[in-house]
Every structure is written in C-alpha cells, then in structure tokens.
Amino acid sequence: MEFKNFLFYLFAAVTVVAALRVITARNPVHAVLFLVLAFFNMAGLWLLLQAEFLAIALVMVYVGAVMVLFLFVVMMLDISIERMRRGFWNNLPLGALVGLLLVGEMAVVLTGKYFSLEALPAHETPAGYSNTKELARILFTDYAYPFELASIILLVAIIAAVMLTLRRRKGTKGLPVAQQLNIKRSERVRIVNMPSVNQFPAGKEEGGDQA
C-alpha cells in the first residue's frame, strides 16, 4: 500500500468516527470538538486531492472562526441535553433510511459504471500548477458576476443583522452610544465636602462606660 493511500484511509476513518461522535456525544462541548476534528481530517483529504485552497479555507474559516463561535455559544448557554434527546430515537428510522440512500449514491458514483468515469482520461497537472491560482482565475473571469452578487447579498445580510440589533424595542432599557461618548468627567463624579462629625459625646468612648 502506498503512503498516499494509507493517509487517505487514515483521514477517512478518523473523519467517520469523529462524525459519529458529533451526534452521539452527551456533552455539547465534546460534540463541537469532535466536529473540529472531523474538519481537520477533511482538510487532509482535500490536500490529498490537490485542493489546497479548499483545505486552507476549511481550517481558517470553519475551524478558526465558525467552530470557535459555536464553542463559545455552547459554553455560554445552559442547554438541557436530556430534553433535546427525548425524541432522538424516534427519528432513527428516517435517519437510517436517508443514510442508506446516501451510501447507495456514493457507491454508484465511486463504481463509475453509471457515469462512465472509467472512460475519462487521467487528470494530469503540469509543472508549477497552482490550484488556488486556477480557482481565482475562473472565479474572477467566468463567474465574476455571481461572485459579486453573492458578496452584495452577504453585505446586505450583515447590514440587516446590525440594524436588527440596534432597533429600539419597548420594555428595554439602554443608553445611546453617542451619549456615552459625549459624557464629561464632571457629569460622572460629584465630589461633596462633608464635615467630620464626632459620633460619641465628650467623656464617652466606643465600648466603654460613662465615668
């Protein structure tokens, strides 16, 4: 067995085990960590397929940003796992059916008889071939318009999310940011001059008897 094939089976096996642990782990934090492990192994599989850009994007975007955000949210929220798992086994037949359909589709694609994949020529890359460069060339030439359209949609979604968080709702208390920034030191602290007062009359001491 070649070393490349060994790495493929190793990454694939760890990915399958990590994916199973994502849905079977009792602790949600452990489930998120197993999902991070699955993403790392998927990045290794994409590196074997010479898709370096997708592998780096998966690690940087999903593992470095999305999964870290999920982990913080899961750790901050008080999630009742027992209540969420009450109907888990009721959906097992449907999930098993969908899983069998996916396995059947992958088996048909991998055998290559239905799609005539065995008749396709071998994919050979020239010297100095860059997967990232070719992806950027196609993205900014043939698919420039869909790329710009997707960026506009994402920009609109970001603006909408910011506006939803800043909208005024009844029953909530808050202080405008501009008012917080324009406040002066004299408006925050007021120094009051209070004369000292002797709490005990002459001839008395705290804890003592009158002479």
Secondary structure, 3 states (H helix, E strand, C coil): CCHHHHHHHHHHHHHHHHHHHHHHCCCHHHHHHHHHHHHHHHHHHHHHCCCHHHHHHHHHHHHHHHHHHHHHHHHHCCCCHHHHCCCCHHHHHHHHHHHHHHHHHHHHHHHCCCCCHHHCCCCCCCCCCCHHHHHHHHHCCCCHHHHHHHHHHHHHHHHHHHHHHHCCCCCCCCCCHHHHHCCCHHHHCCCCCCCCCCCCCCCCCCCCCCC
